[in-house]
Amino acid sequence: MCSAAGAQIVLNNATISALPSVPQILTKLLETLQDENSGLEQLANLIEMDVVISARVLEVANSAAYRRDRHPVLSIRTGIIILGWDMVKMLTLSIICQRMFNDYYEQSNLDIEHYWYHSLRCAVIAKSLAARTGAASPDEAYVAGLLHNIGRLGLLAGFKNKYPPFFAIDDSLPGYMESEVAHFGIDHCELGAWIIRDWNIKSFLEDAVAYHHLPAAQVEHTPALVKIVYLANLLLTERRSERQSALILANKWFELDSSVINEIMSLAVSQVHILSDSLGINIGTAHTSQHNWDKHEPDIEALVQALSKNFTPTRAASSSSTNKLVKGVIDTALINHIESTCNQEDQADGFFELLSKLSRLLCNAKQVILFTPDETGQHLAGKSIAEGQEWVESFKLPIKPATSIITAAWIKKAHCHSFQAFEGFKPSLPDQQIMRLCEVDGILCFPMFAKDTIVGVMVFALNQPEFLIAKQQLNVQSALARIVASRLIPEQQQSEPELEAAVHEERLKRFVHETSTPLSTIKNYLAILEQKMLLNGMPNRDIAIVNEEIDRVGSLIGNLYSNEQDHIAASTDVNQLIQDIVALHRQTYLQPAGVEVTLNLSSGLPKITTIPYQLRQVLVNLIRNAAEAMERGGKLSIATFMESQSDAGQGILIQVSDTGPGIPDSVLSKIFTPVETTKGGKHSGIGLSISHDLIKGLCGSIACRTSSAGTSFDIRLPIQASSQAALIN
């Protein structure tokens, strides 16, 4: 038996939401969540394939906030029904956001997929054994089989630099468990049991996880669920001797002969392979499968030493604009969904009950407490919002420095916390009392703002492992604080301009959400496709071009909410930029429209310092305009030249010409204003205006020449833009 201290060391560094998942499942879940036609059944089928989200659903469904009777929730589908579609959607989005963009170790991807394959097969086999024997609930057996190795994920998350070599080894090999204890103070069976023990459910699920590697003689007289999971795991071993032992135990414990077991195994393998193929998961091969361990006993320590050479320390999460964009998109989707759900609850009592559930669900908070100013405005008084919180009203904190972490959040107008190991404040006596009454390690406090006015402080009571997760997603707590603040102040009648502005902002918000969120799914699928093509020796430049276009669209959408420009000038190969744009659009709408493209690009053209994203936008606008002007087809010519610019020295000239009907004189004089368009229909006529502003911001110029034989646009740009360039959003 391992020590409680050993378990706590790991649990302090890893909670369920922080455990690694298979990226392909997260991608599919994200796609399902954004599909308005998807239902609860489709979502349940996917969640049942993911160890982490399944465990989190059961953990929350069994918490005091949701469980109204003493019956434990041991079916994932039942847990989803109890939480409801909205709550499960927010929970899943939250985990996806936390997991997909945290620090990640690419070396372990294959091993995580193999872990998933083993766990899912164990779950399917356990469910089949329970159904055949009638000795246990099939749903409970499935959950126990799925979670039997969750302790391995806990160790992987808790010891990111040390555990990967262990994770790559077959955990059923002799000496493996002893080696885990020697290195980490606890084995994965006991840690998995600790994780489930925190759910406070009366079930043998914890025992099934804890005992699945004991000698068979010790398990013989345990309840059926424990033996079913033990047998399912043993059937999956790669050693012939143990597989033979499993067949003997199946007959001894459940009177199942080898033909029945072989049928169950065959169906399980077939079912899981179908699922892996549908998700694009490559099962891979475990490191240890290359050896025949029936012939000799492995030296686990030597094997770990050998494998550790294949692993390097984890890298920090990527700071690329792509990852920031996609993470921001998921964050936005999550917060919008929180706001939408909260707005559905009109009654104050129902709203605060929902608030407690959301805090538990998304932030792992044991309790959430509100403090608001008293009548004098000199103190923050506790406000009871849930059953059993009457004691909160006994606290009245003077708004002065050093009174409390709660008042510090009010004074600083920023979030504060008590976790000193992570640059937190030292808790005062009132803080310590609140932490003791909430039975937690610390508090995380957020000021609540309504229209730039602070109206109170929201306090999340958390243990340290939950705080480590919460601090990675502080925008969720901030959103909850903002939503609560709007409920605490009396609603004021808005003037007509204010109301119109609010409606416009809501429409803009919905546009950003509905347009941005699918980009993450597209980019994930492109990454999977690119990975497959590279593995098959088929590198494809087209995928990189599409990714750049997605980033460009994402930046445009992101700028709708930003008053600041964060695009950085870079050395740019204009010829390559033009070739990429033409390659992207040639087959999509140029060739189908009968447009023939000719490129006359100067071979000696130097790179220029500019903002590639903005120049790309201008060229795309001009190319699309030219194609749309030639309704019956025609010729599009793009040329580049070096030229002397009297006011700026050497520069480049880009000419985009078409053989369309030309532009009328009445329109030509106002061609760069946002009201003139010759295309009609739904065209807004702002493309050339945007292009003009962008080129001007890049210290360049754009001019138009037109006749009945066609139209040509000349773009002139300096090789080195001025540092005073006005960057246009």
Secondary structure, DSSP 8 states (H G I E B T S, - for coil): ---HHHHHHHHTT--GGGS---HHHHHHHHHHHH-TT--HHHHHHHHTT-HHHHHHHHHHHTSTTT--SS-----HHHHHHHH-HHHHHHHHHHHHHHHHTS---GGGHHHHHHHHHHHHHHHHHHHHHHHHH-SS-HHHHHHHHHHTTHHHHHHHHHSTTTSHHHHTS-TTSTTHHHHHHHHHSS-HHHHHHHHHHTT---SSHHHHHHTTTS-HHHHTTS-HHHHHHHHHHHHT-S-HHHHHHHHHHHHHHH---HHHHHHHHHHHHHHHHHHHHHHT------GGGGS-TTSS---HHHHHHHHHTT----------HHHHHHHHHHHHHHHHHHHHHHHT--SHHHHHHHHHHHHHHHH--SEEEEEEE-TTSSEEEEE--STT-GGGGG-EEESSTTS-HHHHHHHHTS-EE--GGGT-----HHHHHHHHHHTSSEEEEEEEEETTEEEEEEEEEE-HHHHHHHTT-HHHHHHHHHHHHHHHS------HHHHHHHHHHHHHHHHHHHHHHHHHHHHHHHHHHHHHHHHTT---HHHHHHHHHHHHHHHHHHHTS-SS-----EEE-HHHHHHHHHHHHIIIIITTTTEEEEEE--TT---EEE-HHHHHHHHHHHHHHHHHH-TT-EEEEEEEEEEEETTTEEEEEEEEEE-S----HHHHTTTTSTT--SS-TT--S-HHHHHHHHHHHTT-EEEEEEETTEEEEEEEEESB--TT-----
